[in-house]
Amino acid sequence: MANNEIGGRPVTITKDGTSIKVVFHPIAKGAKHPDAAVFSVKMAKADLDKLKKAF
């Protein structure tokens, strides 16, 4: 089960070598498969640095 939220959407964040993997799960409370992966993103440190510059 997802243990974090980003923008109100449940996510699972795991470390995969030198990068992180963010898996977004269904937002509906009564979803038939709440652990299903709706969308996933794998980001390296350089990608995270680009996002940080936007703030």
mmCIF file of the N, C-alpha and C atoms, coordinates in Angstrom:
data_MODEL
# 
_entry.id   MODEL 
# 
loop_
_atom_site.group_PDB 
_atom_site.id 
_atom_site.type_symbol 
_atom_site.label_atom_id 
_atom_site.label_alt_id 
_atom_site.label_comp_id 
_atom_site.label_asym_id 
_atom_site.label_entity_id 
_atom_site.label_seq_id 
_atom_site.pdbx_PDB_ins_code 
_atom_site.Cartn_x 
_atom_site.Cartn_y 
_atom_site.Cartn_z 
_atom_site.occupancy 
_atom_site.B_iso_or_equiv 
_atom_site.pdbx_formal_charge 
_atom_site.auth_seq_id 
_atom_site.auth_comp_id 
_atom_site.auth_asym_id 
_atom_site.auth_atom_id 
_atom_site.pdbx_PDB_model_num 
ATOM 1   N N  . MET A 1 1  ? 0.844   -1.191 0.000   1.00 0.00 ? 1  MET A N  1 
ATOM 2   C CA . MET A 1 1  ? 0.000   0.000  0.000   1.00 0.00 ? 1  MET A CA 1 
ATOM 3   C C  . MET A 1 1  ? 0.876   1.237  0.000   1.00 0.00 ? 1  MET A C  1 
ATOM 4   N N  . ALA A 1 2  ? 0.381   2.297  -0.581  1.00 0.00 ? 2  ALA A N  1 
ATOM 5   C CA . ALA A 1 2  ? 1.115   3.555  -0.661  1.00 0.00 ? 2  ALA A CA 1 
ATOM 6   C C  . ALA A 1 2  ? 1.284   4.146  0.730   1.00 0.00 ? 2  ALA A C  1 
ATOM 7   N N  . ASN A 1 3  ? 2.455   4.683  0.985   1.00 0.00 ? 3  ASN A N  1 
ATOM 8   C CA . ASN A 1 3  ? 2.709   5.237  2.305   1.00 0.00 ? 3  ASN A CA 1 
ATOM 9   C C  . ASN A 1 3  ? 2.990   6.737  2.275   1.00 0.00 ? 3  ASN A C  1 
ATOM 10  N N  . ASN A 1 4  ? 2.894   7.367  1.141   1.00 0.00 ? 4  ASN A N  1 
ATOM 11  C CA . ASN A 1 4  ? 3.108   8.807  1.006   1.00 0.00 ? 4  ASN A CA 1 
ATOM 12  C C  . ASN A 1 4  ? 2.034   9.384  0.099   1.00 0.00 ? 4  ASN A C  1 
ATOM 13  N N  . GLU A 1 5  ? 1.956   10.720 0.082   1.00 0.00 ? 5  GLU A N  1 
ATOM 14  C CA . GLU A 1 5  ? 1.047   11.406 -0.837  1.00 0.00 ? 5  GLU A CA 1 
ATOM 15  C C  . GLU A 1 5  ? 1.780   12.562 -1.483  1.00 0.00 ? 5  GLU A C  1 
ATOM 16  N N  . ILE A 1 6  ? 1.540   12.757 -2.765  1.00 0.00 ? 6  ILE A N  1 
ATOM 17  C CA . ILE A 1 6  ? 2.048   13.913 -3.503  1.00 0.00 ? 6  ILE A CA 1 
ATOM 18  C C  . ILE A 1 6  ? 0.854   14.502 -4.234  1.00 0.00 ? 6  ILE A C  1 
ATOM 19  N N  . GLY A 1 7  ? 0.534   15.743 -3.943  1.00 0.00 ? 7  GLY A N  1 
ATOM 20  C CA . GLY A 1 7  ? -0.603  16.388 -4.589  1.00 0.00 ? 7  GLY A CA 1 
ATOM 21  C C  . GLY A 1 7  ? -1.923  15.696 -4.315  1.00 0.00 ? 7  GLY A C  1 
ATOM 22  N N  . GLY A 1 8  ? -2.044  15.055 -3.162  1.00 0.00 ? 8  GLY A N  1 
ATOM 23  C CA . GLY A 1 8  ? -3.271  14.356 -2.810  1.00 0.00 ? 8  GLY A CA 1 
ATOM 24  C C  . GLY A 1 8  ? -3.388  12.965 -3.394  1.00 0.00 ? 8  GLY A C  1 
ATOM 25  N N  . ARG A 1 9  ? -2.395  12.530 -4.147  1.00 0.00 ? 9  ARG A N  1 
ATOM 26  C CA . ARG A 1 9  ? -2.423  11.205 -4.771  1.00 0.00 ? 9  ARG A CA 1 
ATOM 27  C C  . ARG A 1 9  ? -1.478  10.277 -4.008  1.00 0.00 ? 9  ARG A C  1 
ATOM 28  N N  . PRO A 1 10 ? -1.919  9.061  -3.670  1.00 0.00 ? 10 PRO A N  1 
ATOM 29  C CA . PRO A 1 10 ? -1.053  8.103  -2.989  1.00 0.00 ? 10 PRO A CA 1 
ATOM 30  C C  . PRO A 1 10 ? 0.113   7.677  -3.885  1.00 0.00 ? 10 PRO A C  1 
ATOM 31  N N  . VAL A 1 11 ? 1.301   7.628  -3.300  1.00 0.00 ? 11 VAL A N  1 
ATOM 32  C CA . VAL A 1 11 ? 2.496   7.229  -4.042  1.00 0.00 ? 11 VAL A CA 1 
ATOM 33  C C  . VAL A 1 11 ? 3.352   6.297  -3.201  1.00 0.00 ? 11 VAL A C  1 
ATOM 34  N N  . THR A 1 12 ? 4.169   5.523  -3.873  1.00 0.00 ? 12 THR A N  1 
ATOM 35  C CA . THR A 1 12 ? 5.202   4.720  -3.237  1.00 0.00 ? 12 THR A CA 1 
ATOM 36  C C  . THR A 1 12 ? 6.528   5.198  -3.802  1.00 0.00 ? 12 THR A C  1 
ATOM 37  N N  . ILE A 1 13 ? 7.463   5.542  -2.910  1.00 0.00 ? 13 ILE A N  1 
ATOM 38  C CA . ILE A 1 13 ? 8.767   6.045  -3.330  1.00 0.00 ? 13 ILE A CA 1 
ATOM 39  C C  . ILE A 1 13 ? 9.822   5.042  -2.885  1.00 0.00 ? 13 ILE A C  1 
ATOM 40  N N  . THR A 1 14 ? 10.610  4.552  -3.845  1.00 0.00 ? 14 THR A N  1 
ATOM 41  C CA . THR A 1 14 ? 11.671  3.597  -3.539  1.00 0.00 ? 14 THR A CA 1 
ATOM 42  C C  . THR A 1 14 ? 12.978  4.055  -4.167  1.00 0.00 ? 14 THR A C  1 
ATOM 43  N N  . LYS A 1 15 ? 14.075  3.669  -3.538  1.00 0.00 ? 15 LYS A N  1 
ATOM 44  C CA . LYS A 1 15 ? 15.397  3.971  -4.075  1.00 0.00 ? 15 LYS A CA 1 
ATOM 45  C C  . LYS A 1 15 ? 15.814  2.806  -4.958  1.00 0.00 ? 15 LYS A C  1 
ATOM 46  N N  . ASP A 1 16 ? 16.286  3.131  -6.154  1.00 0.00 ? 16 ASP A N  1 
ATOM 47  C CA . ASP A 1 16 ? 16.673  2.112  -7.131  1.00 0.00 ? 16 ASP A CA 1 
ATOM 48  C C  . ASP A 1 16 ? 18.080  2.440  -7.619  1.00 0.00 ? 16 ASP A C  1 
ATOM 49  N N  . GLY A 1 17 ? 19.077  1.945  -6.916  1.00 0.00 ? 17 GLY A N  1 
ATOM 50  C CA . GLY A 1 17 ? 20.462  2.268  -7.267  1.00 0.00 ? 17 GLY A CA 1 
ATOM 51  C C  . GLY A 1 17 ? 20.769  3.713  -6.940  1.00 0.00 ? 17 GLY A C  1 
ATOM 52  N N  . THR A 1 18 ? 21.132  4.494  -7.958  1.00 0.00 ? 18 THR A N  1 
ATOM 53  C CA . THR A 1 18 ? 21.451  5.907  -7.743  1.00 0.00 ? 18 THR A CA 1 
ATOM 54  C C  . THR A 1 18 ? 20.268  6.816  -8.052  1.00 0.00 ? 18 THR A C  1 
ATOM 55  N N  . SER A 1 19 ? 19.127  6.247  -8.381  1.00 0.00 ? 19 SER A N  1 
ATOM 56  C CA . SER A 1 19 ? 17.947  7.053  -8.696  1.00 0.00 ? 19 SER A CA 1 
ATOM 57  C C  . SER A 1 19 ? 16.792  6.653  -7.778  1.00 0.00 ? 19 SER A C  1 
ATOM 58  N N  . ILE A 1 20 ? 15.692  7.411  -7.869  1.00 0.00 ? 20 ILE A N  1 
ATOM 59  C CA . ILE A 1 20 ? 14.502  7.064  -7.109  1.00 0.00 ? 20 ILE A CA 1 
ATOM 60  C C  . ILE A 1 20 ? 13.374  6.747  -8.078  1.00 0.00 ? 20 ILE A C  1 
ATOM 61  N N  . LYS A 1 21 ? 12.452  5.919  -7.622  1.00 0.00 ? 21 LYS A N  1 
ATOM 62  C CA . LYS A 1 21 ? 11.292  5.551  -8.429  1.00 0.00 ? 21 LYS A CA 1 
ATOM 63  C C  . LYS A 1 21 ? 10.044  5.964  -7.660  1.00 0.00 ? 21 LYS A C  1 
ATOM 64  N N  . VAL A 1 22 ? 9.194   6.741  -8.311  1.00 0.00 ? 22 VAL A N  1 
ATOM 65  C CA . VAL A 1 22 ? 7.942   7.198  -7.721  1.00 0.00 ? 22 VAL A CA 1 
ATOM 66  C C  . VAL A 1 22 ? 6.803   6.538  -8.497  1.00 0.00 ? 22 VAL A C  1 
ATOM 67  N N  . VAL A 1 23 ? 5.990   5.753  -7.795  1.00 0.00 ? 23 VAL A N  1 
ATOM 68  C CA . VAL A 1 23 ? 4.854   5.066  -8.414  1.00 0.00 ? 23 VAL A CA 1 
ATOM 69  C C  . VAL A 1 23 ? 3.572   5.696  -7.875  1.00 0.00 ? 23 VAL A C  1 
ATOM 70  N N  . PHE A 1 24 ? 2.769   6.251  -8.780  1.00 0.00 ? 24 PHE A N  1 
ATOM 71  C CA . PHE A 1 24 ? 1.501   6.875  -8.414  1.00 0.00 ? 24 PHE A CA 1 
ATOM 72  C C  . PHE A 1 24 ? 0.394   5.832  -8.473  1.00 0.00 ? 24 PHE A C  1 
ATOM 73  N N  . HIS A 1 25 ? -0.475  5.832  -7.452  1.00 0.00 ? 25 HIS A N  1 
ATOM 74  C CA . HIS A 1 25 ? -1.565  4.866  -7.338  1.00 0.00 ? 25 HIS A CA 1 
ATOM 75  C C  . HIS A 1 25 ? -2.909  5.563  -7.547  1.00 0.00 ? 25 HIS A C  1 
ATOM 76  N N  . PRO A 1 26 ? -3.996  4.790  -7.753  1.00 0.00 ? 26 PRO A N  1 
ATOM 77  C CA . PRO A 1 26 ? -5.319  5.393  -7.953  1.00 0.00 ? 26 PRO A CA 1 
ATOM 78  C C  . PRO A 1 26 ? -5.710  6.301  -6.789  1.00 0.00 ? 26 PRO A C  1 
ATOM 79  N N  . ILE A 1 27 ? -6.361  7.404  -7.129  1.00 0.00 ? 27 ILE A N  1 
ATOM 80  C CA . ILE A 1 27 ? -6.740  8.388  -6.117  1.00 0.00 ? 27 ILE A CA 1 
ATOM 81  C C  . ILE A 1 27 ? -8.063  8.035  -5.436  1.00 0.00 ? 27 ILE A C  1 
ATOM 82  N N  . ALA A 1 28 ? -8.896  7.229  -6.080  1.00 0.00 ? 28 ALA A N  1 
ATOM 83  C CA . ALA A 1 28 ? -10.211 6.873  -5.536  1.00 0.00 ? 28 ALA A CA 1 
ATOM 84  C C  . ALA A 1 28 ? -10.069 6.045  -4.261  1.00 0.00 ? 28 ALA A C  1 
ATOM 85  N N  . LYS A 1 29 ? -10.846 6.388  -3.253  1.00 0.00 ? 29 LYS A N  1 
ATOM 86  C CA . LYS A 1 29 ? -10.793 5.669  -1.969  1.00 0.00 ? 29 LYS A CA 1 
ATOM 87  C C  . LYS A 1 29 ? -11.252 4.221  -2.116  1.00 0.00 ? 29 LYS A C  1 
ATOM 88  N N  . GLY A 1 30 ? -12.252 3.976  -2.943  1.00 0.00 ? 30 GLY A N  1 
ATOM 89  C CA . GLY A 1 30 ? -12.784 2.627  -3.106  1.00 0.00 ? 30 GLY A CA 1 
ATOM 90  C C  . GLY A 1 30 ? -12.280 1.935  -4.359  1.00 0.00 ? 30 GLY A C  1 
ATOM 91  N N  . ALA A 1 31 ? -11.046 2.217  -4.759  1.00 0.00 ? 31 ALA A N  1 
ATOM 92  C CA . ALA A 1 31 ? -10.500 1.624  -5.983  1.00 0.00 ? 31 ALA A CA 1 
ATOM 93  C C  . ALA A 1 31 ? -10.443 0.102  -5.859  1.00 0.00 ? 31 ALA A C  1 
ATOM 94  N N  . LYS A 1 32 ? -10.771 -0.589 -6.947  1.00 0.00 ? 32 LYS A N  1 
ATOM 95  C CA . LYS A 1 32 ? -10.761 -2.055 -6.943  1.00 0.00 ? 32 LYS A CA 1 
ATOM 96  C C  . LYS A 1 32 ? -9.350  -2.587 -6.698  1.00 0.00 ? 32 LYS A C  1 
ATOM 97  N N  . HIS A 1 33 ? -8.348  -1.927 -7.280  1.00 0.00 ? 33 HIS A N  1 
ATOM 98  C CA . HIS A 1 33 ? -6.948  -2.317 -7.102  1.00 0.00 ? 33 HIS A CA 1 
ATOM 99  C C  . HIS A 1 33 ? -6.164  -1.089 -6.627  1.00 0.00 ? 33 HIS A C  1 
ATOM 100 N N  . PRO A 1 34 ? -6.197  -0.792 -5.320  1.00 0.00 ? 34 PRO A N  1 
ATOM 101 C CA . PRO A 1 34 ? -5.574  0.430  -4.808  1.00 0.00 ? 34 PRO A CA 1 
ATOM 102 C C  . PRO A 1 34 ? -4.055  0.469  -4.957  1.00 0.00 ? 34 PRO A C  1 
ATOM 103 N N  . ASP A 1 35 ? -3.414  -0.683 -5.121  1.00 0.00 ? 35 ASP A N  1 
ATOM 104 C CA . ASP A 1 35 ? -1.954  -0.713 -5.268  1.00 0.00 ? 35 ASP A CA 1 
ATOM 105 C C  . ASP A 1 35 ? -1.512  -0.722 -6.728  1.00 0.00 ? 35 ASP A C  1 
ATOM 106 N N  . ALA A 1 36 ? -2.453  -0.599 -7.654  1.00 0.00 ? 36 ALA A N  1 
ATOM 107 C CA . ALA A 1 36 ? -2.105  -0.590 -9.078  1.00 0.00 ? 36 ALA A CA 1 
ATOM 108 C C  . ALA A 1 36 ? -1.266  0.642  -9.403  1.00 0.00 ? 36 ALA A C  1 
ATOM 109 N N  . ALA A 1 37 ? -0.358  0.492  -10.344 1.00 0.00 ? 37 ALA A N  1 
ATOM 110 C CA . ALA A 1 37 ? 0.494   1.605  -10.771 1.00 0.00 ? 37 ALA A CA 1 
ATOM 111 C C  . ALA A 1 37 ? -0.205  2.352  -11.900 1.00 0.00 ? 37 ALA A C  1 
ATOM 112 N N  . VAL A 1 38 ? -0.650  3.579  -11.611 1.00 0.00 ? 38 VAL A N  1 
ATOM 113 C CA . VAL A 1 38 ? -1.285  4.408  -12.630 1.00 0.00 ? 38 VAL A CA 1 
ATOM 114 C C  . VAL A 1 38 ? -0.208  5.043  -13.497 1.00 0.00 ? 38 VAL A C  1 
ATOM 115 N N  . PHE A 1 39 ? 0.880   5.464  -12.853 1.00 0.00 ? 39 PHE A N  1 
ATOM 116 C CA . PHE A 1 39 ? 1.965   6.165  -13.539 1.00 0.00 ? 39 PHE A CA 1 
ATOM 117 C C  . PHE A 1 39 ? 3.205   6.018  -12.679 1.00 0.00 ? 39 PHE A C  1 
ATOM 118 N N  . SER A 1 40 ? 4.359   5.854  -13.294 1.00 0.00 ? 40 SER A N  1 
ATOM 119 C CA . SER A 1 40 ? 5.599   5.790  -12.521 1.00 0.00 ? 40 SER A CA 1 
ATOM 120 C C  . SER A 1 40 ? 6.676   6.636  -13.184 1.00 0.00 ? 40 SER A C  1 
ATOM 121 N N  . VAL A 1 41 ? 7.554   7.168  -12.344 1.00 0.00 ? 41 VAL A N  1 
ATOM 122 C CA . VAL A 1 41 ? 8.643   8.028  -12.804 1.00 0.00 ? 41 VAL A CA 1 
ATOM 123 C C  . VAL A 1 41 ? 9.920   7.567  -12.122 1.00 0.00 ? 41 VAL A C  1 
ATOM 124 N N  . LYS A 1 42 ? 10.984  7.445  -12.900 1.00 0.00 ? 42 LYS A N  1 
ATOM 125 C CA . LYS A 1 42 ? 12.296  7.112  -12.355 1.00 0.00 ? 42 LYS A CA 1 
ATOM 126 C C  . LYS A 1 42 ? 13.196  8.320  -12.593 1.00 0.00 ? 42 LYS A C  1 
ATOM 127 N N  . MET A 1 43 ? 13.741  8.884  -11.509 1.00 0.00 ? 43 MET A N  1 
ATOM 128 C CA . MET A 1 43 ? 14.527  10.111 -11.612 1.00 0.00 ? 43 MET A CA 1 
ATOM 129 C C  . MET A 1 43 ? 15.922  9.934  -11.028 1.00 0.00 ? 43 MET A C  1 
ATOM 130 N N  . ALA A 1 44 ? 16.895  10.449 -11.757 1.00 0.00 ? 44 ALA A N  1 
ATOM 131 C CA . ALA A 1 44 ? 18.273  10.477 -11.279 1.00 0.00 ? 44 ALA A CA 1 
ATOM 132 C C  . ALA A 1 44 ? 18.486  11.776 -10.510 1.00 0.00 ? 44 ALA A C  1 
ATOM 133 N N  . LYS A 1 45 ? 19.622  11.908 -9.867  1.00 0.00 ? 45 LYS A N  1 
ATOM 134 C CA . LYS A 1 45 ? 19.930  13.116 -9.097  1.00 0.00 ? 45 LYS A CA 1 
ATOM 135 C C  . LYS A 1 45 ? 19.891  14.353 -9.982  1.00 0.00 ? 45 LYS A C  1 
ATOM 136 N N  . ALA A 1 46 ? 20.363  14.260 -11.209 1.00 0.00 ? 46 ALA A N  1 
ATOM 137 C CA . ALA A 1 46 ? 20.345  15.404 -12.130 1.00 0.00 ? 46 ALA A CA 1 
ATOM 138 C C  . ALA A 1 46 ? 18.911  15.857 -12.407 1.00 0.00 ? 46 ALA A C  1 
ATOM 139 N N  . ASP A 1 47 ? 17.982  14.908 -12.509 1.00 0.00 ? 47 ASP A N  1 
ATOM 140 C CA . ASP A 1 47 ? 16.573  15.243 -12.722 1.00 0.00 ? 47 ASP A CA 1 
ATOM 141 C C  . ASP A 1 47 ? 16.000  15.974 -11.506 1.00 0.00 ? 47 ASP A C  1 
ATOM 142 N N  . LEU A 1 48 ? 16.349  15.499 -10.316 1.00 0.00 ? 48 LEU A N  1 
ATOM 143 C CA . LEU A 1 48 ? 15.877  16.150 -9.095  1.00 0.00 ? 48 LEU A CA 1 
ATOM 144 C C  . LEU A 1 48 ? 16.435  17.562 -8.976  1.00 0.00 ? 48 LEU A C  1 
ATOM 145 N N  . ASP A 1 49 ? 17.684  17.751 -9.375  1.00 0.00 ? 49 ASP A N  1 
ATOM 146 C CA . ASP A 1 49 ? 18.291  19.085 -9.342  1.00 0.00 ? 49 ASP A CA 1 
ATOM 147 C C  . ASP A 1 49 ? 17.556  20.046 -10.276 1.00 0.00 ? 49 ASP A C  1 
ATOM 148 N N  . LYS A 1 50 ? 17.123  19.559 -11.434 1.00 0.00 ? 50 LYS A N  1 
ATOM 149 C CA . LYS A 1 50 ? 16.353  20.389 -12.370 1.00 0.00 ? 50 LYS A CA 1 
ATOM 150 C C  . LYS A 1 50 ? 15.033  20.826 -11.746 1.00 0.00 ? 50 LYS A C  1 
ATOM 151 N N  . LEU A 1 51 ? 14.372  19.906 -11.047 1.00 0.00 ? 51 LEU A N  1 
ATOM 152 C CA . LEU A 1 51 ? 13.109  20.246 -10.392 1.00 0.00 ? 51 LEU A CA 1 
ATOM 153 C C  . LEU A 1 51 ? 13.323  21.255 -9.266  1.00 0.00 ? 51 LEU A C  1 
ATOM 154 N N  . LYS A 1 52 ? 14.402  21.103 -8.520  1.00 0.00 ? 52 LYS A N  1 
ATOM 155 C CA . LYS A 1 52 ? 14.696  22.027 -7.418  1.00 0.00 ? 52 LYS A CA 1 
ATOM 156 C C  . LYS A 1 52 ? 14.955  23.435 -7.925  1.00 0.00 ? 52 LYS A C  1 
ATOM 157 N N  . LYS A 1 53 ? 15.545  23.566 -9.109  1.00 0.00 ? 53 LYS A N  1 
ATOM 158 C CA . LYS A 1 53 ? 15.823  24.888 -9.677  1.00 0.00 ? 53 LYS A CA 1 
ATOM 159 C C  . LYS A 1 53 ? 14.535  25.634 -9.995  1.00 0.00 ? 53 LYS A C  1 
ATOM 160 N N  . ALA A 1 54 ? 13.457  24.913 -10.233 1.00 0.00 ? 54 ALA A N  1 
ATOM 161 C CA . ALA A 1 54 ? 12.178  25.539 -10.566 1.00 0.00 ? 54 ALA A CA 1 
ATOM 162 C C  . ALA A 1 54 ? 11.568  26.268 -9.365  1.00 0.00 ? 54 ALA A C  1 
ATOM 163 N N  . PHE A 1 55 ? 12.028  25.951 -8.170  1.00 0.00 ? 55 PHE A N  1 
ATOM 164 C CA . PHE A 1 55 ? 11.486  26.602 -6.973  1.00 0.00 ? 55 PHE A CA 1 
ATOM 165 C C  . PHE A 1 55 ? 12.293  27.776 -6.645  1.00 0.00 ? 55 PHE A C  1 
# 
